[in-house]
């Protein structure tokens, strides 16, 4: 026991001497924890993604599901559809044999001449000859005659005013109105002023089946064909 107490006393004495010599530094050195070394290392970069093989396509984006269509209520009223109504073409103006029975033809004028100052006039023959010499008029009259579909009838072109035939843009058969107006305008004054009654008929060829044109009114003059007032 004496030895133990002696060693403890010496150890305490040594501790007192150390504290007196080194102070707080000796205490900090006695209690300082050991230093652990630490090193920082940069991580290696990740490798790039491998390319897709040729012929392979990226998957298409998935289409959104279609939304449900709203249901429509049945209409309470049914609107009828209007259909175009096809109207029959207007018939060709014409006159029959009964109306042509008293019609004046070429050669019925006094003296049967071409007419002139102081001479008898035959305006029907004058107009008929002019129309026969016009190929456009002959063609138009032949087509109009075929459109009638009946023999013995004449195409009516003027009955106090010029009539519009089906398929024609203006009034009067194609070329006929112009040819007649031109011939009347250059006729002698006495012939243009000749009073007329009823129809006259102009045959564009010889024979019973030849195309014929008719014009006239109850009482008229040749100048009426030009649109002039009657005297």
One Martini backbone bead per residue (centre of mass of N, CA, C, O) as a GRO file, in nm:
protein
  231
    1UNK     BB    1   0.057   0.063  -0.019
    2UNK     BB    2   0.297   0.251  -0.006
    3UNK     BB    3   0.375   0.222  -0.303
    4UNK     BB    4   0.117   0.320  -0.433
    5UNK     BB    5   0.102   0.599  -0.299
    6UNK     BB    6   0.374   0.695  -0.415
    7UNK     BB    7   0.299   0.679  -0.719
    8UNK     BB    8   0.055   0.868  -0.708
    9UNK     BB    9   0.202   1.110  -0.609
   10UNK     BB   10   0.402   1.136  -0.842
   11UNK     BB   11   0.184   1.165  -1.069
   12UNK     BB   12   0.056   1.422  -0.960
   13UNK     BB   13   0.311   1.589  -0.961
   14UNK     BB   14   0.359   1.569  -1.270
   15UNK     BB   15   0.094   1.707  -1.355
   16UNK     BB   16   0.146   1.977  -1.220
   17UNK     BB   17   0.404   2.042  -1.375
   18UNK     BB   18   0.281   2.041  -1.662
   19UNK     BB   19   0.068   2.260  -1.616
   20UNK     BB   20   0.269   2.478  -1.540
   21UNK     BB   21   0.434   2.473  -1.808
   22UNK     BB   22   0.194   2.455  -2.046
   23UNK     BB   23  -0.098   2.457  -1.980
   24UNK     BB   24  -0.343   2.466  -2.216
   25UNK     BB   25  -0.178   2.323  -2.444
   26UNK     BB   26  -0.149   2.050  -2.301
   27UNK     BB   27  -0.456   2.000  -2.291
   28UNK     BB   28  -0.520   2.015  -2.600
   29UNK     BB   29  -0.319   1.788  -2.681
   30UNK     BB   30  -0.459   1.570  -2.508
   31UNK     BB   31  -0.769   1.620  -2.656
   32UNK     BB   32  -0.695   1.601  -2.952
   33UNK     BB   33  -0.799   1.477  -3.237
   34UNK     BB   34  -0.756   1.295  -3.493
   35UNK     BB   35  -0.650   1.318  -3.827
   36UNK     BB   36  -0.841   1.301  -4.135
   37UNK     BB   37  -0.785   1.227  -4.452
   38UNK     BB   38  -0.901   1.422  -4.756
   39UNK     BB   39  -1.008   1.351  -5.100
   40UNK     BB   40  -1.076   1.493  -5.425
   41UNK     BB   41  -1.274   1.341  -5.693
   42UNK     BB   42  -1.345   1.335  -6.029
   43UNK     BB   43  -1.583   1.220  -6.217
   44UNK     BB   44  -1.652   1.034  -6.472
   45UNK     BB   45  -1.793   1.050  -6.768
   46UNK     BB   46  -2.057   0.969  -6.944
   47UNK     BB   47  -2.154   0.783  -7.191
   48UNK     BB   48  -2.286   0.789  -7.486
   49UNK     BB   49  -2.543   0.710  -7.666
   50UNK     BB   50  -2.645   0.476  -7.863
   51UNK     BB   51  -2.717   0.436  -8.179
   52UNK     BB   52  -2.949   0.373  -8.402
   53UNK     BB   53  -3.043   0.163  -8.615
   54UNK     BB   54  -3.099   0.113  -8.925
   55UNK     BB   55  -3.458   0.141  -8.991
   56UNK     BB   56  -3.510   0.271  -8.728
   57UNK     BB   57  -3.773   0.419  -8.557
   58UNK     BB   58  -3.922   0.626  -8.383
   59UNK     BB   59  -4.170   0.637  -8.186
   60UNK     BB   60  -4.472   0.736  -8.215
   61UNK     BB   61  -4.684   0.933  -8.098
   62UNK     BB   62  -4.953   0.911  -7.914
   63UNK     BB   63  -5.264   0.940  -7.974
   64UNK     BB   64  -5.529   1.087  -7.892
   65UNK     BB   65  -5.820   1.025  -7.781
   66UNK     BB   66  -6.119   1.048  -7.898
   67UNK     BB   67  -6.378   1.227  -7.858
   68UNK     BB   68  -6.690   1.232  -7.790
   69UNK     BB   69  -6.967   1.267  -7.972
   70UNK     BB   70  -7.224   1.458  -7.997
   71UNK     BB   71  -7.550   1.427  -7.985
   72UNK     BB   72  -7.814   1.469  -8.210
   73UNK     BB   73  -8.102   1.600  -8.257
   74UNK     BB   74  -8.383   1.560  -8.402
   75UNK     BB   75  -8.557   1.712  -8.626
   76UNK     BB   76  -8.872   1.868  -8.622
   77UNK     BB   77  -8.812   1.983  -8.916
   78UNK     BB   78  -8.875   1.948  -9.265
   79UNK     BB   79  -8.698   2.058  -9.539
   80UNK     BB   80  -8.769   2.112  -9.848
   81UNK     BB   81  -8.656   2.042 -10.163
   82UNK     BB   82  -8.569   2.226 -10.439
   83UNK     BB   83  -8.658   2.179 -10.773
   84UNK     BB   84  -8.594   2.201 -11.090
   85UNK     BB   85  -8.786   2.340 -11.353
   86UNK     BB   86  -8.853   2.231 -11.667
   87UNK     BB   87  -8.898   2.418 -11.946
   88UNK     BB   88  -9.041   2.461 -12.228
   89UNK     BB   89  -8.994   2.572 -12.519
   90UNK     BB   90  -9.078   2.803 -12.720
   91UNK     BB   91  -9.255   2.839 -12.980
   92UNK     BB   92  -9.269   2.885 -13.305
   93UNK     BB   93  -9.362   3.131 -13.491
   94UNK     BB   94  -9.674   3.077 -13.673
   95UNK     BB   95  -9.852   2.993 -13.983
   96UNK     BB   96 -10.115   2.874 -14.154
   97UNK     BB   97 -10.314   2.808 -14.423
   98UNK     BB   98 -10.559   2.974 -14.333
   99UNK     BB   99 -10.392   3.247 -14.297
  100UNK     BB  100 -10.258   3.222 -14.601
  101UNK     BB  101 -10.492   3.247 -14.806
  102UNK     BB  102 -10.477   3.591 -14.813
  103UNK     BB  103 -10.193   3.619 -14.885
  104UNK     BB  104  -9.928   3.803 -15.008
  105UNK     BB  105  -9.736   3.772 -15.295
  106UNK     BB  106  -9.538   3.745 -15.543
  107UNK     BB  107  -9.683   3.947 -15.812
  108UNK     BB  108  -9.931   4.125 -15.672
  109UNK     BB  109  -9.846   4.372 -15.784
  110UNK     BB  110  -9.868   4.642 -15.963
  111UNK     BB  111  -9.719   4.519 -16.261
  112UNK     BB  112  -9.464   4.354 -16.122
  113UNK     BB  113  -9.249   4.542 -16.040
  114UNK     BB  114  -8.982   4.705 -15.863
  115UNK     BB  115  -9.011   4.991 -15.862
  116UNK     BB  116  -9.077   5.353 -15.849
  117UNK     BB  117  -9.091   5.649 -15.969
  118UNK     BB  118  -9.411   5.632 -16.104
  119UNK     BB  119  -9.427   5.328 -16.025
  120UNK     BB  120  -9.491   5.026 -15.966
  121UNK     BB  121  -9.510   4.803 -15.677
  122UNK     BB  122  -9.308   4.507 -15.543
  123UNK     BB  123  -9.210   4.436 -15.232
  124UNK     BB  124  -9.221   4.132 -15.213
  125UNK     BB  125  -9.023   4.069 -15.444
  126UNK     BB  126  -8.792   4.240 -15.337
  127UNK     BB  127  -8.752   4.085 -15.068
  128UNK     BB  128  -8.731   3.794 -15.177
  129UNK     BB  129  -8.475   3.841 -15.346
  130UNK     BB  130  -8.290   3.933 -15.111
  131UNK     BB  131  -8.314   3.671 -14.937
  132UNK     BB  132  -8.212   3.465 -15.154
  133UNK     BB  133  -7.915   3.611 -15.166
  134UNK     BB  134  -7.895   3.521 -14.855
  135UNK     BB  135  -7.738   3.267 -14.690
  136UNK     BB  136  -7.811   3.328 -14.392
  137UNK     BB  137  -8.115   3.338 -14.430
  138UNK     BB  138  -8.158   3.057 -14.552
  139UNK     BB  139  -8.049   2.896 -14.310
  140UNK     BB  140  -8.241   3.008 -14.090
  141UNK     BB  141  -8.507   2.927 -14.233
  142UNK     BB  142  -8.453   2.621 -14.250
  143UNK     BB  143  -8.430   2.569 -13.945
  144UNK     BB  144  -8.711   2.682 -13.869
  145UNK     BB  145  -8.874   2.486 -14.052
  146UNK     BB  146  -8.779   2.223 -13.906
  147UNK     BB  147  -8.888   2.304 -13.618
  148UNK     BB  148  -9.193   2.276 -13.686
  149UNK     BB  149  -9.265   1.981 -13.830
  150UNK     BB  150  -9.454   2.125 -14.055
  151UNK     BB  151  -9.623   2.154 -14.327
  152UNK     BB  152  -9.745   2.468 -14.454
  153UNK     BB  153  -9.571   2.659 -14.282
  154UNK     BB  154  -9.492   2.981 -14.142
  155UNK     BB  155  -9.270   3.212 -14.036
  156UNK     BB  156  -9.315   3.451 -13.787
  157UNK     BB  157  -9.158   3.790 -13.768
  158UNK     BB  158  -9.417   3.996 -13.809
  159UNK     BB  159  -9.705   4.181 -13.611
  160UNK     BB  160  -9.596   4.497 -13.546
  161UNK     BB  161  -9.356   4.322 -13.436
  162UNK     BB  162  -9.078   4.179 -13.349
  163UNK     BB  163  -8.996   3.844 -13.321
  164UNK     BB  164  -8.883   3.595 -13.096
  165UNK     BB  165  -8.689   3.333 -13.142
  166UNK     BB  166  -8.577   3.045 -13.060
  167UNK     BB  167  -8.229   3.098 -12.982
  168UNK     BB  168  -8.247   3.408 -12.994
  169UNK     BB  169  -8.114   3.712 -12.887
  170UNK     BB  170  -8.305   3.855 -13.082
  171UNK     BB  171  -8.521   4.004 -13.274
  172UNK     BB  172  -8.565   3.813 -13.513
  173UNK     BB  173  -8.441   3.653 -13.748
  174UNK     BB  174  -8.146   3.570 -13.853
  175UNK     BB  175  -8.092   3.846 -14.074
  176UNK     BB  176  -8.384   3.933 -14.159
  177UNK     BB  177  -8.425   4.214 -14.038
  178UNK     BB  178  -8.183   4.348 -14.177
  179UNK     BB  179  -8.256   4.286 -14.474
  180UNK     BB  180  -8.535   4.424 -14.476
  181UNK     BB  181  -8.454   4.706 -14.376
  182UNK     BB  182  -8.256   4.766 -14.607
  183UNK     BB  183  -8.459   4.740 -14.844
  184UNK     BB  184  -8.665   4.952 -14.745
  185UNK     BB  185  -8.473   5.201 -14.718
  186UNK     BB  186  -8.401   5.179 -15.054
  187UNK     BB  187  -8.671   5.237 -15.132
  188UNK     BB  188  -8.903   5.397 -15.260
  189UNK     BB  189  -9.124   5.611 -15.131
  190UNK     BB  190  -9.385   5.491 -15.256
  191UNK     BB  191  -9.331   5.198 -15.151
  192UNK     BB  192  -9.306   5.252 -14.842
  193UNK     BB  193  -9.612   5.395 -14.838
  194UNK     BB  194  -9.769   5.149 -14.884
  195UNK     BB  195 -10.063   5.016 -14.824
  196UNK     BB  196 -10.150   4.753 -14.586
  197UNK     BB  197 -10.307   4.413 -14.562
  198UNK     BB  198 -10.207   4.184 -14.379
  199UNK     BB  199 -10.040   3.924 -14.517
  200UNK     BB  200  -9.710   3.818 -14.612
  201UNK     BB  201  -9.520   3.605 -14.837
  202UNK     BB  202  -9.187   3.443 -14.824
  203UNK     BB  203  -9.005   3.265 -15.059
  204UNK     BB  204  -8.677   3.093 -15.052
  205UNK     BB  205  -8.809   2.894 -15.263
  206UNK     BB  206  -8.896   2.653 -15.473
  207UNK     BB  207  -9.181   2.508 -15.382
  208UNK     BB  208  -9.391   2.368 -15.138
  209UNK     BB  209  -9.132   2.303 -14.920
  210UNK     BB  210  -9.044   2.580 -14.879
  211UNK     BB  211  -8.932   2.824 -14.707
  212UNK     BB  212  -9.130   3.051 -14.498
  213UNK     BB  213  -9.230   3.393 -14.461
  214UNK     BB  214  -9.410   3.606 -14.227
  215UNK     BB  215  -9.593   3.928 -14.256
  216UNK     BB  216  -9.804   4.144 -14.058
  217UNK     BB  217 -10.125   4.321 -14.046
  218UNK     BB  218 -10.411   4.478 -14.060
  219UNK     BB  219 -10.254   4.774 -14.069
  220UNK     BB  220  -9.988   4.884 -14.293
  221UNK     BB  221  -9.643   4.968 -14.352
  222UNK     BB  222  -9.317   4.943 -14.450
  223UNK     BB  223  -9.211   5.156 -14.242
  224UNK     BB  224  -9.279   4.983 -13.985
  225UNK     BB  225  -9.015   4.804 -14.006
  226UNK     BB  226  -8.838   5.070 -13.900
  227UNK     BB  227  -9.021   5.232 -13.670
  228UNK     BB  228  -9.215   5.410 -13.806
  229UNK     BB  229  -9.462   5.616 -13.846
  230UNK     BB  230  -9.772   5.644 -13.934
  231UNK     BB  231  -9.967   5.826 -14.189
   0.00000   0.00000   0.00000
